[in-house]
């Protein structure tokens, strides 16, 4: 059950964050990798996000072999003056964080939206999290792809969930991912790196 695995992994990460312990790159990238199939289930509108997200999570997982915590990952990139360079671990961390946030907003919107369509929920999540960072061409492509989204029931079938269990797990992810997303933001902001790039 994809949603349950995601919710449990983020519950563990949130517990780490809340206990003021440093977050390990390995546990963070593992939890993030569990989210990857969700993008695939959303169809063509989020194909670019899926490919981008999966590649960046893979990079973080690889970096965990030599870098222990998210803090040291950022500090190392600062030391090498490559934080904002394409392909840097820091840049990839920021992009992955956006993916997590997009899913959080999507789940939140799914829970408050009536009916079987995902279009409103997905459009709001995209507009809130990704659109400010995308050029016109990508925004147009995503808008066109929104018409090919699965219905809510098709998504639940792909995820092997029924409505009741999905609601519980989505709610769990919304609650547990929030402190993790905030933690990543604070890592960047405390080093005066900003998060809007």
C-alpha positions in Angstrom: 0.0 0.0 0.0 1.8 3.0 -1.3 0.0 5.7 0.7 0.5 3.8 4.0 4.2 3.4 3.3 4.6 7.1 2.5 2.6 8.2 5.6 4.7 5.9 7.9 8.0 7.1 6.4 7.1 10.7 6.9 5.8 10.0 10.4 9.3 8.8 11.3 11.0 11.8 9.6 8.6 14.2 11.4 9.5 12.5 14.7 13.2 13.0 13.9 12.6 16.7 13.1 10.4 17.2 16.2 13.1 15.7 18.4 15.6 18.3 17.2 17.8 15.5 15.8 19.5 16.1 12.5 17.8 14.4 9.5 19.9 11.8 7.7 20.2 12.1 3.9 19.6 8.3 3.7 16.3 8.3 5.6 15.1 11.5 3.9 15.8 10.2 0.4 14.2 6.8 1.2 11.0 8.5 2.3 11.0 10.7 -0.7 11.5 7.7 -3.1 8.2 6.3 -1.8 6.4 9.3 -3.1 7.8 8.8 -6.7 5.0 6.4 -7.8 2.4 9.1 -7.0 3.6 11.3 -9.8 3.4 8.4 -12.2 -0.2 7.8 -11.2 -1.1 11.4 -12.2 -0.4 10.9 -15.9 1.0 13.2 -18.5 0.4 16.5 -16.7 3.0 15.5 -14.1 5.3 13.5 -16.3 8.0 16.3 -16.2 7.7 16.4 -12.4 8.0 12.7 -12.1 11.2 12.5 -14.2 12.7 15.5 -12.4 11.7 14.3 -9.0 12.9 10.7 -9.5 16.3 11.9 -10.8 16.8 14.3 -7.9 15.8 11.8 -5.3 18.2 9.3 -6.8 21.0 11.9 -6.6 20.2 12.4 -2.9 20.2 8.7 -2.3 23.6 8.4 -4.0 25.0 11.3 -2.0 23.9 9.6 1.3 26.8 7.1 0.7 29.3 9.9 1.6 27.2 12.6 3.3 25.5 11.9 6.6 22.9 14.6 7.2 20.9 17.2 5.2 22.8 19.9 7.2 26.2 18.6 6.1 24.9 18.2 2.5 24.1 22.0 2.4 27.3 23.0 4.3 29.4 21.0 1.9 27.8 22.7 -1.2 28.3 26.1 0.5 32.0 25.3 1.1 32.4 24.3 -2.6 30.4 27.4 -3.7 28.0 25.3 -5.8 24.7 25.6 -4.0 22.8 27.1 -6.9 24.6 25.2 -9.7 22.5 22.8 -11.8 22.9 19.3 -10.4 24.1 20.3 -7.0 22.8 18.3 -4.1 21.4 21.5 -2.5 19.5 22.4 -5.6 18.2 18.9 -5.9 17.1 19.0 -2.2 15.2 22.1 -2.8 13.4 20.6 -5.9 12.6 17.4 -4.0 11.1 19.5 -1.2 8.9 21.2 -3.7 7.7 17.8 -4.9 6.8 16.8 -1.4 5.0 20.1 -0.9 3.1 19.7 -4.2 1.8 16.3 -3.0 0.9 17.8 0.4 -1.2 20.5 -1.2 -2.7 18.0 -3.7 -3.8 15.6 -0.9 -5.2 18.6 1.0 -7.2 19.7 -2.0 -8.4 16.1 -2.8 -9.8 15.9 0.8 -11.7 19.2 0.5 -12.9 18.8 -3.2 -16.2 17.2 -3.9 -16.7 14.9 -6.9 -14.5 12.5 -8.8 -12.4 15.0 -10.8 -8.8 15.7 -9.8 -8.4 18.7 -12.1 -9.2 21.4 -9.5 -7.1 19.8 -6.8 -4.1 19.2 -9.1 -4.4 22.7 -10.7 -4.4 24.4 -7.3 -1.4 22.3 -6.1 0.6 23.0 -9.3 -0.3 26.7 -9.2 0.7 27.1 -5.6 4.0 25.1 -5.6 5.5 24.7 -9.0 4.0 27.4 -11.3 6.0 30.3 -9.7 9.2 28.5 -10.7 8.2 27.4 -14.2 8.4 29.3 -17.5 5.4 29.9 -19.8 6.0 26.8 -21.9 6.0 24.3 -19.0 3.0 26.0 -17.5 1.1 25.7 -20.8 2.1 22.0 -21.2 0.9 21.3 -17.6 -2.4 23.1 -18.2 -3.0 21.0 -21.3 -2.1 17.8 -19.5 -4.6 18.5 -16.7 -7.3 17.2 -19.1 -5.7 13.8 -19.1 -5.6 13.4 -15.3 -7.1 10.2 -13.9 -10.3 10.6 -11.9 -10.1 10.3 -8.1 -11.4 6.7 -8.3 -8.9 5.8 -11.0 -6.1 7.2 -8.9 -7.3 5.2 -5.8 -7.5 2.0 -7.9 -3.9 2.6 -9.2 -2.8 3.1 -5.6 -4.7 0.0 -4.4 -6.7 2.1 -1.9 -10.4 2.6 -1.0 -11.8 6.0 -0.3 -11.7 5.6 3.5 -8.2 4.3 3.9 -6.9 6.8 1.3 -8.4 9.7 3.3 -6.7 8.6 6.5 -3.3 8.1 4.8 -3.5 11.4 2.9 -4.4 13.2 6.1 -1.4 11.5 7.8 0.9 12.6 5.1 -0.4 16.2 5.2 0.3 16.3 9.0 3.7 14.6 9.0 5.2 16.1 5.8 4.5 19.7 7.0 7.3 19.8 9.7 9.7 18.0 7.3 9.1 20.5 4.5 9.5 23.4 7.1 12.7 21.8 8.3 14.2 21.8 4.8 13.1 25.4 4.3 14.7 26.4 7.6 18.0 24.7 6.6 18.2 27.0 3.5 16.9 30.1 5.2 19.2 29.8 8.3 22.1 29.8 5.8 20.6 32.8 4.0 20.3 30.8 0.8 16.6 31.5 0.2 14.2 29.0 -1.2 12.7 30.9 -4.2 15.2 29.9 -6.9 
